[in-house]
């Protein structure tokens, strides 16, 4: 099973709303990632969690708040977003130990901010 | 700062052709390199992973090579099919096994019957 599951697939929210994106994997991976992808651009790293601890934050605005409740789950809490935050949000996971590192991505959550 | 470049940006070929996609990176201190395909509006599918100590990897009709010292990788697709039409992205991982993945801009491949 090499599946990373993301919900919801589509989300429309206003600038004053609070919503969350969810990501789940059952591959035993201990590194999980959030990427943001704008149309016709490559994905850009937002956050990395390794062993449930935040290890990389690519200077992401505080209106994006990640959370890793356990080794299988990764959330991205959204608050007071801007229309320019509309994008495809991709979750990925990998084995963090030496020799690992292959990333497996989910199908993404397409976010529209009105 | 690591920069990843993919050439060509777009490629259109008839079915059955063998083709090569190119990827170059500026900093050779990479942990690994990974090739992905992305269908429109979808997530990324991992095709091949090459660790920094390896020279190539093969999976079915796909073969990827890595020359770390010159900062280059190629993805070879044999006997292309219309189902191969997608955007192909290469990405290099820096530092650690859970480090930052830096992507190229991608090659849009169209295989016509």
HADDOCK unambig.tbl for C-alpha pairs under 7 A between the chains (distance, minus, plus):
assign (segid A and resid 31 and name CA) (segid B and resid 98 and name CA) 6.35 0.50 0.50
assign (segid A and resid 41 and name CA) (segid B and resid 105 and name CA) 6.36 0.50 0.50
assign (segid A and resid 42 and name CA) (segid B and resid 103 and name CA) 6.12 0.50 0.50
assign (segid A and resid 42 and name CA) (segid B and resid 104 and name CA) 6.72 0.50 0.50
assign (segid A and resid 42 and name CA) (segid B and resid 105 and name CA) 5.53 0.50 0.50
assign (segid A and resid 43 and name CA) (segid B and resid 103 and name CA) 6.90 0.50 0.50
assign (segid A and resid 90 and name CA) (segid B and resid 43 and name CA) 6.97 0.50 0.50
assign (segid A and resid 96 and name CA) (segid B and resid 97 and name CA) 5.17 0.50 0.50
assign (segid A and resid 96 and name CA) (segid B and resid 98 and name CA) 5.17 0.50 0.50
assign (segid A and resid 97 and name CA) (segid B and resid 97 and name CA) 6.25 0.50 0.50
assign (segid A and resid 98 and name CA) (segid B and resid 97 and name CA) 6.18 0.50 0.50
assign (segid A and resid 100 and name CA) (segid B and resid 97 and name CA) 6.29 0.50 0.50
assign (segid A and resid 101 and name CA) (segid B and resid 97 and name CA) 4.71 0.50 0.50
assign (segid A and resid 101 and name CA) (segid B and resid 98 and name CA) 6.12 0.50 0.50
assign (segid A and resid 102 and name CA) (segid B and resid 49 and name CA) 6.33 0.50 0.50
assign (segid A and resid 104 and name CA) (segid B and resid 46 and name CA) 6.46 0.50 0.50
assign (segid A and resid 105 and name CA) (segid B and resid 43 and name CA) 6.25 0.50 0.50
assign (segid A and resid 105 and name CA) (segid B and resid 44 and name CA) 5.64 0.50 0.50
assign (segid A and resid 105 and name CA) (segid B and resid 45 and name CA) 6.74 0.50 0.50
assign (segid A and resid 106 and name CA) (segid B and resid 43 and name CA) 5.70 0.50 0.50
assign (segid A and resid 107 and name CA) (segid B and resid 42 and name CA) 5.39 0.50 0.50
assign (segid A and resid 107 and name CA) (segid B and resid 43 and name CA) 3.99 0.50 0.50
assign (segid A and resid 108 and name CA) (segid B and resid 42 and name CA) 6.88 0.50 0.50
assign (segid A and resid 108 and name CA) (segid B and resid 43 and name CA) 5.65 0.50 0.50
